[in-house]
Amino acid sequence: MRRTAIEECVLYLLILVGACSSPDQDTQQSGDAYFVHEVQPLLQSKCLSCHGEDPANLEGGLDLRTAAGLAMGGEEHAELIVSGRPEFSPLYQAVTREDPDFAMPPREREALTEEEIQVIYSWIVTGAPWPNEARQKELTALVSARKSRIAFDHLGGQSDAWNNRTYRDGDLWAYQPLVRPEIPEGYQDLHPIDAFIQKELDGVQLSTAPLAEPSELLKRSSYDLLGLPPNQAVRDSFVLQSGELKFEKLIDHLLESPHYGEQWARHWLDVVRYADSDGFANDYNRPSAWRYRDYVVRSMNDDKPYDDFVREQIAGDEINGQNAEYLVATGFLRMGPWEHTGMSVVAETRQFYLDDVTNIVGETFLATPLNCARCHDHKYDPIPTQDYYQVQAVFATTQFAQRKVPHLPEENLEFMDSERAQVEAWLDRLDIEEAKLVEKEEKAARAWYSTRGLAYKSKKERKRGKNANIHPPRYIGLSFEDLGYRKVLQKRRQIENRKLDRFEPIAYSTYSGPDRVTHSARPIIMPEEIDGDPAATFVLTGGSVYARDQEVGPGVLQVVHQHDSFFSPEFQDLSELTDELAGRRTDFAQWLTHPENPLFARTMVNRLWQWHFGEGLASNPNNFGATGGKPANPDLLDWLAAEFIEQGWSIKAMHRLIMTSAAYRRSSSHSDPGQNVKDPDNKMWSHFRPRRLAAEEIRDAMLAISGELNDNVGGIPIRPIIPLEVALQPRHTMGSAAPSYQPSSTPAERNRRSIYIERKRSVENPFLQTFNQNNSTVSCEERESSTVVTQAFGLLNSENVRRRALALANQLLQHHDLPKALVLAHENVLQRAINSEDRNRAEAYLHDMVDYHIENKPVPQALPVEVVHEMHEEMTGTAFHYTEYLDVHETLVPDIGDADVSVETRALADYIAVLFNTNEFIYVY
C-alpha cells in the first residue's frame, strides 16, 4: 500500500535528518537538507526562468539564485520572507495566488501544486534556511545514496553518465508495474472510489459536502455525457414526483444516446489535435479528415474497447488493409500540422513529421512528452535519446495516402450534393474568368502578329516555338492587375479542385513503405506496388537531420521494462519489434496496449477522471514525468486503471463506476470552514468542483434550447455565420490569396453540433475562441477556463447568440402570451421554475425593452455579395485590386432576424440573452 502525501513528507524529512545529522546536531541541518532537496529544485523549475536565468533582465528586480538575492527583495516587496510566519510572507502569499495581481508564477497553468506550496510553507516555518554552496554540495552527496536507483545498465543513453543517474521515488511512480491496490481497510462497505477518497479525507479530518440536488445532478450528468442540457422528456422520465432521481437508469439512458459519442469524441479530438486543414502559411484543406472525426464518434458510441480503439489508430492499415474503418482510423497519424511545398526541403519536412508523430504518440497514450529527449537524454525522466529515436523508427515507414475507402452505411452523407454543386459552380465560374484573361491576351497577340505581317500562332503553338523573336512577349496585353488576378484564380481553382475529394470515398490515411514526400497541394496516392528498403533511422545530434549519429532500429521505452521479473514473458517478448518495412506499428501497438504496460491504462483513466471532475488525479494528463503533477491519490488511480482492464477496456463501464460514486454526486457547496485550509484546491474531492461549460457546449446548448439544433450525427464539416470583419479579412496562401470565409447555406447545415464545425487552423471560430476552444496545433491536455469581459460582450452582442434568443422568443410567443412566454423562457434556459423575485425583475425589464423597441425599429441588413481586395503582386510588389464574388451570400437562407419579428419578440429576446449570460446557464454546479 502507498503512504499518504503527508506520511511521505514526514518520512522523507526523517530520512533527510538521518542522512545528514547525528543525534546531537540541531534541526538547522535537517532544514538545510530540506532546502537542498525540496526547495531549491522547486525554485529552479518554477521561478528562475524569470528571476535568475537572465541576471540582466530580472522580472520585478527579484533574483532568486542566491540567499543574498532573496534578501534584497524586489520592486514590489523589499522583504519577501517573515521567518517562521508564512502567512505574513509575500513569497508564500504569491505562490498561494490569494491576490490575483501578485500571483506567481503569473500563468495559472504553471501554478504550484498543493504539495509544492506546502514545501514553501514548511521551509518558511523552519526559518527559511539557505545553506552556502559548500554545504549544498555536501548534503547532495550525503543524501544521493538514499534516492531510488534504477538498474539502467541495459539502457542506451548518449551520455556516459547515463547509467549513474538516480531518481526520486515520487518521480518514477508512473513507470512502476501496475498492481491493483486493496480497498482500504475499514472502508470496504463504501463505493470503491469513495473508499480511497474517504480514507484521505479522514486522515486530515475533513468532512464532505452533502449530495447534490436532483436538478443539479441531472444537469451535471447530461452535460458531462452529452454536452447538452437535459430536455423536458428526460426530466419527466427520471425525476420522480418525490424529487428523487433514478440516477443509474439516467446514466444508462445518456450512455445510449448517439450524442454521447459526439461529446466524448470532442475530448479525444482535443488531445490528438483534430483539424480540417494543414496549418502553416498555406493551410491547405484536408477534405476527408472528417471521416476520422466521425470514426471517433462511432467508436465512443459503440463503446469500442479502448485497446482496440488505439491499435486501430496506430496500425489499422497494417492490421487489416481491407477494413474501411481501420483505414479511416489511421487518420490519427496525420492529425498534426504538416506542409510540404516547392519551398520546403524534403529531409526537413519528413523529419518534422517524424518528430511530431513520435511526440504525439508519447503524450496521447503514455502521458510522456517524448520530444524532451529529441536533442539529448531527457533531463528529468529515465528516457535516453536512443529511446526517442527507437520509437521514431517505428514510424519511419509510415507514409501518407488518400486511400480509396467506400463510405460506410453508418456515415452521414447529408448535404454532400448541395456542397458539391457549389464547388462545381465555382469551377465553371473560374473557367469563364480565366477565359476572359486568355481572350485579352490573345487579342493583343493577334495585333502584334498583324502589325508585323506574321501569321498568328496560338498560345499553345507559341510555347512550342523555338525562335522567341517571332513571338510576342509573354503575358502580352495583360496588366499587373490582370497577372495578379490570374494567380488568384489559379489558386482558387487549386482550392476548389481539392474540395472535390470531400465528396469522394477517400480516407485520410497511411500505408507502410519507403520514404515518399509529396507536395501538399497535390493528391497523395498510394503506389500500386510497394517495394524498396525501409528508411534508416539515426540518432540525430541536437535533433538536426544533418547531424546523424548511430543507427537505431524500432524499439520501445526501455524504462517500462525495468522490473524484468514482474512482467510475463509475453510482455517482455513484445518489446522486440520487427524492423521490416511493414509490421512495425502493429508490433508497437501490441506492446503499447498490453495490460502490463504500466503507462497505458493509467493515462486513459486519468483522462476520464479529468473529463468528469475538471482535473485529473494526476494534474498533467499529457505528462506523468518528473515535471508533471503527481497523483493526488495514487492508490485510487491504480485501482481505476486495474478496473479499466478488468472491465475489458470499456469506457462506458468507467463512466458508470465514476458517476455512481458519492464523490461525483456531491454538491459543489461545502460548509466546512476547514476545507479552505486543509484542501484549498479540492484535491481530495470533498465536494464537486463547478465548471464552466466548454465553448462548444455553450453554443450547442443555446441551439438545443432555441429548438434550432439539427442533431443528426456525423457528416461533412459545417460553417456557422461569423462576424464579417473576420470572414472577409484577407488571408495569404502560397503566392496569392485564399478565398473569404462563407457560411453554410441553410440553417439546417449551420445549426449542427459544434464538433462538426470546420476546424480550419487559419480561420478559427471567434465565438468559440472567446470561450477558450483549444488550439488545434498542439495537443490539449486540459482546456483553460478564463473569465474575461469579452465573454460577456460575446453573449450579449454576438449575432449568433442574438439569433438563438430571437428563435426561442419567437417560438414561445407563437403559442403563449408574453407573461407566460417569459416564465417558460426562464425555465428553458435555467432549467428551474422562476421565483417571484426573478419574475418581478424580469417583467420590469421586459416592459422597459418593449418601450425601447417601439422607439427603435431594426434595419434589415443584407450580406454583401462582392468584396474588393487589395493585394501586392508577388513578383513585382505592385498593388492591385480584384473583386471576389461571394456566391453563398447571394443564396444564403438566413436565420430569423430582428426585422422579422414583433416588438414583444425582440424584447423577450433581450431577456433571453441576459439569461444566456448568467452563471447559472454557463456553469455546471
HELIX and SHEET records of a PDB file:
HELIX    1   1 ALA A    5  CYS A   20  1                                  16    
HELIX    2   2 THR A   27  TYR A   34  1                                   8    
HELIX    3   3 PHE A   35  VAL A   39  3                                   5    
HELIX    4   4 GLN A   40  LYS A   46  1                                   7    
HELIX    5   5 LEU A   48  HIS A   51  1                                   4    
HELIX    6   6 PRO A   55  ASN A   57  5                                   3    
HELIX    7   7 GLU A   59  GLY A   61  5                                   3    
HELIX    8   8 ALA A   67  MET A   72  1                                   6    
HELIX    9   9 PRO A   86  PHE A   88  5                                   3    
HELIX   10  10 PRO A   90  THR A   96  1                                   7    
HELIX   11  11 PRO A  100  PHE A  102  5                                   3    
HELIX   12  12 GLU A  108  GLU A  110  5                                   3    
HELIX   13  13 GLU A  114  VAL A  125  1                                  12    
HELIX   14  14 GLU A  133  SER A  144  1                                  12    
HELIX   15  15 TRP A  162  ASN A  164  5                                   3    
HELIX   16  16 ASP A  169  TYR A  175  5                                   7    
HELIX   17  17 PRO A  192  GLY A  203  1                                  12    
HELIX   18  18 PRO A  214  LEU A  226  1                                  13    
HELIX   19  19 GLN A  232  PHE A  238  1                                   7    
HELIX   20  20 PHE A  247  GLU A  256  1                                  10    
HELIX   21  21 PRO A  258  VAL A  272  1                                  15    
HELIX   22  22 TRP A  290  ASN A  301  1                                  12    
HELIX   23  23 TYR A  306  ILE A  319  1                                  14    
HELIX   24  24 ALA A  324  ALA A  329  1                                   6    
HELIX   25  25 THR A  330  ARG A  334  5                                   5    
HELIX   26  26 VAL A  346  LEU A  366  1                                  21    
HELIX   27  27 LEU A  370  ALA A  373  5                                   4    
HELIX   28  28 THR A  385  VAL A  394  1                                  10    
HELIX   29  29 MET A  416  THR A  451  1                                  36    
HELIX   30  30 LYS A  459  ARG A  464  1                                   6    
HELIX   31  31 ALA A  468  ILE A  470  5                                   3    
HELIX   32  32 PHE A  480  LYS A  499  1                                  20    
HELIX   33  33 LEU A  500  PHE A  503  5                                   4    
HELIX   34  34 THR A  541  GLY A  543  5                                   3    
HELIX   35  35 GLN A  558  HIS A  561  5                                   4    
HELIX   36  36 PRO A  569  LEU A  574  1                                   6    
HELIX   37  37 ARG A  584  LEU A  592  1                                   9    
HELIX   38  38 PHE A  600  PHE A  613  1                                  14    
HELIX   39  39 PRO A  634  GLU A  646  1                                  13    
HELIX   40  40 ILE A  651  MET A  659  1                                   9    
HELIX   41  41 ALA A  662  ARG A  665  1                                   4    
HELIX   42  42 GLN A  675  LYS A  678  1                                   4    
HELIX   43  43 ALA A  695  SER A  706  1                                  12    
HELIX   44  44 LEU A  724  ALA A  727  1                                   4    
HELIX   45  45 PRO A  747  ARG A  750  1                                   4    
HELIX   46  46 SER A  754  TYR A  756  5                                   3    
HELIX   47  47 PRO A  766  THR A  770  1                                   5    
HELIX   48  48 VAL A  789  ASN A  797  1                                   9    
HELIX   49  49 GLU A  799  LEU A  813  1                                  15    
HELIX   50  50 LEU A  818  LEU A  830  1                                  13    
HELIX   51  51 SER A  836  GLU A  855  1                                  20    
HELIX   52  52 ASP A  887  THR A  891  1                                   5    
HELIX   53  53 ASP A  898  ASP A  900  5                                   3    
HELIX   54  54 VAL A  903  PHE A  916  1                                  14    
HELIX   55  55 ASN A  919  ILE A  922  1                                   4    
SHEET    1   A 2 THR A 398  LYS A 404  0                                        
SHEET    2   A 2 ILE A 506  SER A 512 -1                                        
SHEET    1   B 2 THR A 537  LEU A 540  0                                        
SHEET    2   B 2 ARG A 548  VAL A 552 -1                                        
SHEET    1   C 2 ARG A 691  ARG A 692  0                                        
SHEET    2   C 2 TYR A 923  VAL A 924 -1                                        
SHEET    1   D 2 HIS A 732  THR A 733  0                                        
SHEET    2   D 2 SER A 736  ALA A 737 -1                                        
SHEET    1   E 2 GLU A 866  HIS A 872  0                                        
SHEET    2   E 2 ALA A 879  TYR A 885 -1                                        
END                                                                             
